[in-house]
């Protein structure tokens, strides 16, 4: 499968990163985007583990960051997708994943949707399925 959809234009991540870091410094008094974002994503995923789906194909690269920081559930990663849907560094990856969530997923998909067309030519669906977070979601549901 050729991954061609939901990619941001070249240079977008660096531009957005500068904007996001300036805003973070102004509003939160820090420019530690990675640390700040990790706390927010960790809380989101603890509250509702299925929300990993919000990040679409950017999930796997984001999860690699969470794994490296010791806050991810499990270690399953789709390396092929992670290699395409990522930034040049952790901060860019965070910005891209967050922008996908806010500007694409939440505006165009139903919550918990996990099917994406990543190759427009084939039209084949990619099913985002992370067994680590699906197990965690099931455990949370059983508590309710």
N, C-alpha and C positions, 0 to 999 in steps of 0.2 A: 504494500500500500504506500503510495506517495502522499506525504503529509503536506497539504497545500492550503488548507482552510484554517481560519482563526489565527493566522500569523499576523503580527503587527508589522507595519512597514519598517524598513531599515532606519535606524536612528531614533525610532520612537521611544524605545526603552531608556536610552540615555537622556533624552529630553524630559520624559516624564519623571525619571529618577531625580533630576535636578529640581523640578517643581515640587515633588513630594517631599524631598529632604528639606527644602526651604520652608514649606508649610509645616512640616513636623517640628522644625527648629523654632519657628514663630509661635506655634500653638501649643507645643508640648515641652519646649525648652531642651530638646535633644535632637541630635542628628543620627542617633543609632537606630536606623530604620529596621535593620534585621532584628534586633532585640525587641523593639516595640511591636513589630508585626508578628513575631513569634508568639508573644503574649496574647495578642488579639486572636490569632488563628487557633492557638491552643485552647483558649476559652470557648471559642465558637464550636470547635470540634469536641470538646468535652461535653458541652451542653447538648449538641445534636451531631453525633458522629457522621450521619449521612450527608451532612453539609459539605463533606469533602468533594461531593459531586459538583458543587458550585464552581469549582476551579477548572472543570472540564479537562482538556488535555494538558493543561498546565499543572494539574494536580501532582503528577509524578515527580516533576522537577522540584516543586514546592515540598513534597514529602521528603525528598532527599535532604533538603535543608533542615526539615524537622527532625529527621533521623540523626543528622550530624549534630544537632543541638540536644539530642536525647529526649525529645518530647513527642515523638511519633509513636503511634500504636503499630507495632510490627515493623517488618522490614521489606515487605513486598513492594517492588517497583517495576514498572514497565520501562526498561532502559531505552528501548527504541523511541518511544514517545517522549520520554524525558529529554533525550538528546536533541529533539527538534523544538519542543515547546518549552524553551528556557531563555534566559538572558545570558549575557556575557559573564555575569557574576551573580552571587546570591541576591544582592540588592535589586538588580534588574529583573531577575526571576520573580522576586516578590512583587515588584511593580506590575509586571505582565500578568501574573496570576491574579492579583487583586483587580486589575483593570478588566481582565476577562470576566471575572465574577460580577463586577459592578456594571460594566458597560455592555456586556454581551449576554451572559447567563441570566442575570436577574431581570433583564429587560426583554428577553426573547424565549426563555424556557420556563416550564413549570418547575417548581421546587422539586428536587429529587430526580429530575431528568438525568439520565446517564447515557443517552445515545447521541452520538455526534457524527456528522459526515466530515471526516478529515481529509478525504480525497474526492474533490468535486467531479473528477473525470470518471471514477468508478461508481460513485454514489453509495459505496459500501459503508455501512454503519460501523462505527467503532463504539464498543460498549465499555464504558468506564466502570470497572468493578475492582474494588480494593477489598479483598477478603478480610484484611486486618480491621478495617473500619466498619465493614458490614457486620462482623462478629461483635464489635464494640457496640454498634447500634442495636443489635439484637439484645445484648445484655442490658442496655439502658431501657429498652422497651419492656423487658421482663420485670424491671424494677417498678414500672409505673402501674 
